[in-house]
C-alpha cells in the first residue's frame, strides 16, 4: 500500500481527468448541446419568417403555381416540333428539410410525341423558345441530351428522351415545406373529353376515370388534357379511332400522334391503349 502524505490530494490516475478537467468537459458538453439547440431553433425560425433565399424557404403552395406556369410555357415551347400532352402531377411526401421538419416534392410533366428520333434537335428548339430569363440550354448527360432551365423560385426544368419517339419535359420543386399544400389548376375540358370519349368508344369505352389536367398559358388561356384508357386488341388500328384531319406526326401499330385543335396522342401498352386529347398553349 502506498502511503499518502497528509495534506496532499492523491495523484490522478493516468488517462482520467482531474476535478478541473471534469468540470471543463461538462461545460463543453453543455455548451455544445446549447449551440446545437440554438442553431436548430434559428433554422426553424428562419424557414418560417425570413425572405426566401433557398428552395426550402418557399412552401409547396407558393412553389406550385410556378410549376404550373412552367408547364404552360413548356407546352407553348413545343410548337410544331411534336404533339404534347400534360401528365398527372407527382406529389411525394417524406423528404427531410431539417432534422425537425419533413416536406414534399412536386413534379409536373409534358410528354411529347415526335416524328423521328432526333431528341437533341427537339430539345434545342424548346430551349430556344423558352423565356430568356430561364437560361435554358442543352448539354449531354451519360451520352444522352439533357435540357436544363431555371423557371424561377428554385423550380428546375428538365427535358430528356422519354422512350422511342418521345420527349419528356418536367418542372419540379425539390423538397419543400408543405404549407397549405398543392392545388392543381382545374379547367373545363368538355371538347377534349368529347373527342376522347368518341375514340375510346370504338374500343368499348373508357375502362377507368377520365383525368382532366390543366396549366396556365403564358399569353392567357389554359392548356388542357383529357386522359383515359381502354382495352384494345393488338390487331385494331389506332389511327382508325380518330378519323381524318391533320396529318399525323406518328402513325404506327403502337403509337398515334396528331397535332391540331385538339391534338391527340395514343400509346399502346399490351392490349390497352392510353389516350390523351390536348389543347396546348399557342406557340
N, C-alpha and C positions, 0 to 999 in steps of 0.2 A: 504494500500500500504506500502511495506517495504522500508524504507529509505536505500539508498546505500551511504556509506561514500565515499566522493570524494577521488580519487587516488587509489582505490582498484577495481579489476575486480570483477564482480558479481559472486556469487557462481555457480558452475556447478551442474545442477540438478542430482539427483541420477540416476545411470544406463546409463548416457551419458558421453562418454569420453571427457576429456578436449582437448584443442588445441594440446597439445603434444601427447596425446593418439591417436587423429585422424591422425596425421602425421605418427605415428608408424604403425597404421593399414593400411594406404595407402601404406607405404613402404613394409610391409609384404605381402600385396596382390600382389603388383608389382613383388616382389622377387619370390613369389610362381609361378606366371604366367611365369616369365622368366625361372625359373628352369624347368617347365613342357615343355616349348618350346625347351629348350636345350636338355632335355632327348629325346624328340621325334626326334629332328634333329640328335642326336648321334645314336639313334636306326636305323634311315633311312640310315645314312652313313655306319654304321657297317654292316647292312644286305647286302649292295652292295659292300663293299671293304674288309672286314676282311676275314681271312680264316674261313671256316665253322666250327662251334663248336656245332650248333644245327640245326635241320632239316630245320627251317625257313630260313637259310642262304644258302641252296642248292636248286637252282631253279629246276623247273619241267623238263626242257630239260636236266639238269645234272642228276637228280634222275631217269628219265625214263629208261635209259639203264640199271641201276642197277636192276630195277624191271623186265625188260625183261630177264636179265641173271638169276635172281632168279627163274622165271617161267621155264626156261630151266632146271635149277638144280632140280626143283620140279618134272618135268616130268621124269627125269632120276631116281630120288629117288623112284618113284612109283615102278619101276621094275616089277616083276611078281605079285605084290600084287593086281593089278587091271588094268582096261582099262582107260587110261587118255584121256582127250580131252580139248584143250585150249578153254577158254571162251572169249567173247568180253571184251575189256577193258572198265572200267567205269571212265570217266573223269568228275568231278563235280567242277564247279566254284562257287565262292561267299564266301568261308571261309575267316576269318579275320586273318591276320598275325600281323599287328599293327593297331592302330586306324586309320592310314592313308592309309594302304595298304591291299588290298584283295588278295586272292590267289586261288589255286585249289588243288584238291586231285586226285591222280591216283591210281586205283586198278586194278590188273590183276589176273586172277584165272585159276585154272585147276580143272575140275570136274573128279572124278574117280569112275567108277562103280566097286564094289567089290562083290565077290561071298560069301555072308554071311552078318552078322551084327556085327562083332567084329571090330568096328571102332577104338577102342583104340589100338588093336594089329597092325592094318594097320598104324596108326599114329606113333606108336613106331618104326616100320620098316622104315618109311620115315625119321623120325628124326635121326635114326642111320646111314642112308646113305647120309645125308646132310653134307656139309663141317664142319669140327670140329670147325672152327672159328665162325660158326653161333651160337654155344652154344644152339643147338636145344634140346627141352625137351617136354615131355607130362605131363600135370597136369590135374586137374579137375576144371571145372567152372560150377556152377549151376547143379552139378550132371552129367555133360557131359565131355568127354575127349576133351582137347584142346592142340594142338601143337603150340608152340611159338618159334620163332627163329629170329635172327638179321642178315640180309643179308648184313649189312654194309651201310654206308652213310645214316643211320637213316631210312632204309627201313625195315618194320616189316613184318615177315612171320607168317601166322597162318594156322592151319588146324583143321577142325571140321566135324561133321556129316553134310551132305548136303541133307538128306532125306533118305528114305528106300533104303538100298543097295548102298549108295553113300557117298563119302567123298569130301569135298570142301577144296582146298588149295589156299591160296591167298598171294599176295605180295602187299603192299600198302605204299605210300609215306607219308601220313598225309598231312597237309596243307603246301603248298609251294608257293613261288613266281612263276608266270608263266614263266618268262624268254622268250625264243623264242617258248615255247610250247612243247608239246609231239608229237613225230612222231613214230607211231607204226612200227616195223620192217615188211618188206614185204618178200615174198618168192614165188617161182613158185610151186604151189601145183597141177600140172596137173594130176598126178597119183591119188592123193586123190580125186580131183574133178571128175575124170572119174568113180571111184568106187561110189561116192556119186550120180552122175547122173544116173548110172545104177540101183541103189537101188530105188531112187525116181521115176524112170521111171515106175516101177511096180505099182505105185500109181498115175500115170498120170503126173509125172514130178514135179519139184520144183514149189512151189507156191509163192516163193519170191526169192530175190537175194541170191547168194552163197557168204558167208563170208569166206575169207582166212585169217587165223591168224598164226603168226609165233613167235618164240622165239629162241635165240641162245643157242646151246648146250654147256655144259661145256668143252667137248673134241673136239669141232669143229662141223660144220654142223648146221642144223636148224631143230627144231621141227615145224611141220606144221599141221594145222587142217583146213579142208573144212567143213563148216556147212550150212545147209539149212533145209527146212521142206516141208511137203506135206500133203494133205488131204488123210487120210487112214481110211476106215471103221473099226470099232472095231472088226469085225469078221475075218479080214485078219491077218495072222501070220506075225510077224516082222521078224522072222528067215528066212522065205521063200525068202525075198528080197535080202539076202546076200549069198545064195548058201552054198556050203560046205567050207572046210578049217579047220582051227584050232578050237578045241572045245571051245564053248563059256563059258565065266565066268558067264554070266547071260542069261537066256532064259525063258522069261515069256510072258504073254499076253501084259504087259505094258512096258517091257524093254528087250533089247537085247544088249549084250556087248561081243565082240570077240577080243582077242588080235591078234597080227600079224603085218604084214608089208604090208599094213597099218592096224591099229586097227579100229574097228567100234563100235560106241555107238549110239543106237536108243532108244528114250524115247517117249512113247505115252502120249498125253495130249488131252483127249476127242477124237475127230475124226481127230486129227492132230498128225503127228509123226515128231519129231525133230531128225535129223541125223547128227552125226559128224564123219568124217573119218580122222584119225590122224596117222602121222608118228612121234612117240615120240623120245626124246633123248635116246640113248642107256644107259642102266644101268651101 
